[in-house]
Amino acid sequence: MSGRPELQVEIAGERLLLLADKALYWPAAEALLIADLHIGKAATYRALGQPVPHGTTAGNLQRLDALLARYPCRRLILLGDFLHARQAQGAATLAALRRWRERHAGLDIVLVRGNHDRRAGDPAAALAIETLAEPCLLGPFALQHEPTPHPSHHVLAGHLHPVFRLRGRGRQQLRLPCFCLDEGVTLLPAFGAFTGGMAIHAAPGRRLYGVLDGGVWPLTSE
C-alpha cells in the first residue's frame, strides 16, 4: 500500500483530510489547521549557544504557502505554540512573519494559545492574528492545544507532537510523525520542522496515520 498526499477520514460527522505535510484540512469550513509551529525555536537555541540550523522559519512558511495555494482556505487555525519563546519576537523573525502575512492579507488567522504562546506573548498586532484561550468551539469540534477531552465536542489538539515508532529487524527503528484519532480526541503532529516527538502506541479503537515520504500511511487497521 502506498502513501497518499492526503487521506480522508470522518470525525464527529465531518469529512476531514489528513495531509502529508502534517496539517489537517476541513473542506466544509474551508479551514486549514496546524499545531505546534514553534516559530523562533531555532533562534532561541542559537541564543543559548547551541549549533542548530538556520532557515527553519522560512522553510515552515514556505510549506504553509504551498498548502494555502493547494486548498481553498478562508481560515487558518493554529492549535497552539505558534511562537516558541520571547526570542521569537526578534526583529528578523517578525519581519519574515510580516512579509508572509502580507502575502495572505485576506486570510483569517486564529491562534488558540498554547503553553509556549503564553510565555512568548501574543503575536504582534501587525500580524492580525486573533488570539483565543482554549477551547474554541467550532461546529462539532473543540479546538485546543492541550488534548484534554471536552464534555460535548470532539477535540482537535496538538501539544504532544505524536510520533509512532516502526521497528524492523534487529534494532532498526523509524520514528514517524503521526495523526492519532481516539474516540473523543484527535492529535495532530507538530507542523514545525524543528520539533521533537512523544511516542504514541496502538490501542483498541485508536486510528494512527503516519507521515513519510510525502504520503499519509495507515498504521492501524480500520
C-alpha positions as a printed Julia matrix, in Angstrom:
222×3 Matrix{Float64}:
   0.0    0.0    0.0
   1.36   3.39  -0.97
   1.01   6.6    0.99
  -1.14   9.42  -0.35
  -0.6   13.19  -0.07
  -3.97  13.39   1.65
  -6.2   10.85   3.33
  -9.9   11.36   4.0
 -11.36  10.44   7.39
 -14.66  11.12   9.12
 -14.54  12.65  12.59
 -17.62  13.79  14.52
 -19.66  13.54  11.33
 -17.35  15.83   9.35
 -15.14  14.93   6.39
 -11.54  15.9    7.13
  -8.33  15.46   5.17
  -5.13  14.39   6.88
  -2.31  15.97   4.91
   1.17  14.6    4.36
   2.63  17.99   5.34
   1.41  17.42   8.92
  -1.72  19.54   8.67
  -5.46  18.94   8.65
  -7.92  20.4    6.13
 -11.64  20.81   6.89
 -13.33  21.25   3.49
 -16.78  22.31   4.72
 -15.27  25.18   6.71
 -12.51  25.9    4.18
 -10.14  25.79   7.15
  -6.54  24.63   7.42
  -5.47  23.51  10.91
  -1.91  23.1   12.12
  -0.37  22.59  15.55
   2.97  23.39  17.12
   4.67  25.57  14.55
   7.19  26.79  17.18
   8.35  29.82  15.23
  11.7   31.04  16.57
  12.7   27.79  18.26
  15.97  27.51  16.36
  16.79  31.16  17.1
  16.11  30.53  20.78
  18.57  27.64  20.84
  21.19  29.62  18.94
  20.86  32.4   21.52
  21.8   29.79  24.13
  24.91  28.85  22.14
  23.53  25.66  20.59
  24.65  24.91  16.99
  21.25  24.49  15.31
  20.4   25.17  11.65
  19.21  28.46  10.18
  16.23  28.76   7.87
  13.6   26.76   9.77
  11.15  29.69   9.93
  11.46  30.33   6.19
  11.0   26.64   5.46
   7.91  26.37   7.64
   6.34  29.43   6.0
   7.09  28.08   2.51
   5.28  24.86   3.42
   2.32  26.91   4.62
   2.35  28.86   1.35
   2.16  25.61  -0.6
  -0.79  24.31   1.43
  -2.7   27.59   1.15
  -2.14  27.53  -2.61
  -3.42  23.96  -2.9
  -6.51  24.09  -0.67
  -9.25  26.77  -0.7
  -8.87  28.43   2.7
 -10.85  31.18   4.36
  -9.3   30.48   7.76
  -6.02  29.23   9.18
  -6.35  27.81  12.69
  -3.21  27.44  14.8
  -3.67  24.9   17.59
  -1.14  26.44  19.93
   2.59  27.03  20.16
   2.79  29.38  17.19
   5.74  31.13  18.87
   8.33  29.16  20.8
   9.68  31.8   23.21
  10.14  35.54  23.61
  13.2   35.35  21.36
  10.71  34.63  18.54
   9.62  38.26  18.84
  13.02  39.35  17.46
  13.18  41.84  14.6
  14.29  39.39  11.9
  11.64  36.79  12.74
   8.88  39.39  12.97
   9.94  40.88   9.63
   9.7   37.46   7.98
   6.26  36.89   9.53
   5.03  40.3    8.39
   6.12  39.62   4.8
   4.37  36.26   4.92
   1.21  37.84   6.36
   1.14  40.46   3.59
   1.01  37.64   1.04
  -2.13  36.31   2.78
  -3.79  39.55   3.84
  -7.3   38.25   3.2
  -6.85  35.11   5.32
  -8.47  34.94   8.75
  -5.95  33.52  11.22
  -6.93  32.26  14.67
  -4.43  31.18  17.32
  -5.6   29.02  20.23
  -2.94  29.81  22.82
  -0.58  27.03  23.84
   1.85  26.84  26.73
   4.7   28.34  24.67
   2.48  31.16  23.42
   1.69  32.16  26.99
   5.4   32.5   27.7
   6.28  34.13  24.38
   3.45  36.64  24.41
   0.75  37.19  21.81
   1.81  37.75  18.19
   2.47  41.35  17.14
  -0.68  43.31  16.25
   0.64  43.84  12.7
   0.2   40.1   12.05
  -3.59  40.42  12.51
  -3.93  37.08  14.31
  -6.99  36.61  16.52
  -5.77  35.02  19.74
  -8.08  32.94  21.92
  -7.93  30.81  25.04
  -8.88  27.16  24.69
 -11.33  25.71  23.96
 -12.5   27.4   20.77
 -15.78  25.71  19.82
 -16.43  25.49  16.09
 -19.04  23.13  14.69
 -18.67  19.73  16.38
 -15.08  20.45  17.4
 -13.3   21.89  20.41
 -10.13  23.42  19.05
  -7.46  23.19  21.72
  -3.75  22.98  22.32
  -3.93  20.54  25.21
  -5.55  17.2   24.31
  -7.95  17.31  27.25
 -11.34  15.7   26.49
 -14.28  18.08  26.16
 -17.72  17.15  27.57
 -19.69  17.9   24.38
 -17.3   18.37  21.43
 -14.64  16.28  19.72
 -11.23  17.76  20.49
  -8.69  18.64  17.81
  -5.38  19.36  19.53
  -1.61  19.26  19.38
   0.94  19.78  22.18
   2.28  16.21  22.35
   4.0   16.12  18.91
   2.86  12.48  18.4
   5.2   10.05  16.66
   4.92   6.31  16.02
   7.94   4.03  16.21
   8.2    1.42  13.49
  10.5   -1.45  14.4
  12.38  -3.5   11.82
  14.77  -6.4   12.05
  17.4   -6.25  14.71
  17.34  -2.86  16.36
  16.21  -0.87  13.35
  13.68   1.83  14.21
  11.92   4.6   12.33
  10.01   7.41  14.05
   7.11   8.77  12.02
   5.14  11.91  12.87
   1.55  10.73  13.12
  -2.08  11.66  13.46
  -3.72   9.92  16.41
  -7.52   9.55  16.3
  -9.19   8.44  19.52
 -12.9    8.4   20.35
 -13.07  11.96  21.68
  -9.67  13.47  20.85
  -7.66  13.79  17.65
  -3.99  14.69  17.92
  -2.2   16.48  15.09
   1.54  16.03  14.54
   3.79  19.04  15.08
   3.91  21.15  11.93
   7.23  22.79  12.8
  10.34  21.27  11.27
  12.49  21.66  14.39
  10.45  19.77  16.98
  10.77  16.56  18.94
   8.05  13.98  19.48
   6.29  11.79  22.01
   5.82   8.11  21.18
   2.21   7.06  20.66
   1.23   3.39  20.83
  -1.55   1.42  19.21
  -4.62   0.89  21.41
  -8.12  -0.55  20.95
 -10.28   1.84  18.94
  -7.34   4.13  18.1
  -6.57   5.04  14.49
  -3.0    6.02  13.68
  -1.78   7.55  10.43
   1.92   8.11   9.85
   3.57  10.71   7.64
   6.5    9.62   5.47
   7.96  10.49   2.06
   5.2   12.9    1.1
   2.41  10.47   1.98
  -0.03   9.59   4.75
   0.02   5.92   5.72
  -2.5    3.96   7.84
  -0.57   2.39  10.71
  -3.51   0.52  12.22
  -6.35  -1.43  10.66
  -9.62   0.46  10.25
